[in-house]
Amino acid sequence: MKSVSTIIVSVLILMIVISLAGLAYVWFTDIMGRITESTTGVMNQTIVAFGTQFRIEVAKYDANNNITVSIRNTGTQNIDMSKIAAYIEEEPAQINSGNSGIAEPGDVRTIGVTNTTEVCGKLLKITTAVGVSDSRTVSC
């Protein structure tokens, strides 16, 4: 009975090892690329979140069930006014005006918030798309 020569066996084992090493290299390179891409996205979101700051300067209620709110962008990032939300005592409220465009750093923007109940003395909270928020008691 004839057997496979040791030289052929050595070459086959060497080819299998090289193939496995190449497969591992491609797999690790793909994984590292995905991790780097994901980390870059998270870092960019974090930088935007740290640079997004604002302050509610005025929250005044009028007789037409409307709250006029003045917001000053005190951060280093622009705020997309179409992506802000309003809450009164943690209940969602409808923004009816001023929620378009971009508030650049230093800008003061005025929005209108509609409410169907008396809000004098209640807490108004404005939140941006990145989760930054500020609260103020509504004056009458």
N, C-alpha and C positions, 0 to 999 in steps of 0.2 A: 504494500500500500504506500502510495506516495503522499507526502504532506506538503503543505505550503512552506516555502523556504523562509527562513528567519529574516532575510532581507526584505521580502515582500511584506511580511507581517510588520516589520519596523516602518516601512514606507506607509502602509495603510494606517497604522496608529498615528504616525506623524501627521498625515493628512486629516485625520479625524480631529486631532488636537488643534491644528491650525484652523479648521472649519469652526470648531466650537469657540475658539478665541475670537475669530472674526465675527461670529454671531453675537457673542457677549459684547464686543466693542460697539457694534451697531445698536444693540439694545440699550446699553448704558448711555451712548451718545444721544439717542432719542429721548430717554428718560431725563437726562440732564438738560436737554433743550426745552422740554416741557416744564420742568421745574423752574428754570431760569425765566421762561416766558411768564409763567404764573406769578413768580416772585416780583418781576418787573411791574406787572399790572397791579399787584397789591401795593407795592411801594408808591406807584404813581397815585393811586387812590388815597393813600395815607398822606402824601405830600399835599394833595388838594384839600383833604379834610383838615390838616393842621393849618393850612393857609386860609381856610374859610372861617371867618368870624364876622358877626354882625351884632348890632345892638338895637333893640326897640327903643326909640326915643320918646314916642308919644303913642298912646292908645286911648283914643277919646270916643265915647259913645254919643250919638246924636239921636234925636227924636224919631228918625226914620228907620230905626232898627239897623243902623249901619255903624260900624266901628272904623274910624280913620286911624290908620297905623303908619307911623313914619319909621322907616328902617334905615340905619346907616351901616354901610359895609365897612367894617373896621379891620378887615383881613387883608391878605395879599393876593387873594384869588377872586376872580369874577364870580358873581352869584347869578345863576339862571333863575329869574323871577318866575318863570312858568313852572318851576319844579319846587316851589315852596308850598307848605301846607300850614293851615291855621287850626288851632284847637282852643276851645273855651272850656275850662275845667275838665280837660282831657277828652272832651267830645269834639269830633270834627266840625269845623265851621266852613262856610262857603266863602271863598275869596271872589269878589265880584268885579274888582277893578285893580289896575296897576300890576297885574301878575304877568307881564310880558316883557321881553327884552332882557338885557344884561345889566346888573348893577356892578359897576367897576369899583375897585378899592377907593374909598372916600366918598362915593356917591350916597345921596339920601334919596330913597324912593318911598312913595306913599301908596299904600294899598287900601282897598276897602273890603271889610269883612262883614257879611250879612249874617244877622242872627235874628231869630224869631222870639227870643225871650229877653227879659231885662238882664243886662250884663254888668251893671254898675258894681264895681268892687270885686268882680270875678277875675280869675287869672286867664290871660290870653297867652298862648304859646305859639310861636312861629318856628317851623322846622325847615331846614334846607334838604336838598336831595342827598347830601352826604351825612345827614344825621345831626348836624350842628343846630342847636336851638337856643332861643332866648325867651324869657317870659316877662310879663309885666301886668300889673293890675290895671283893669280898664277904669278910666276916670269918666265922670259924667259932668 
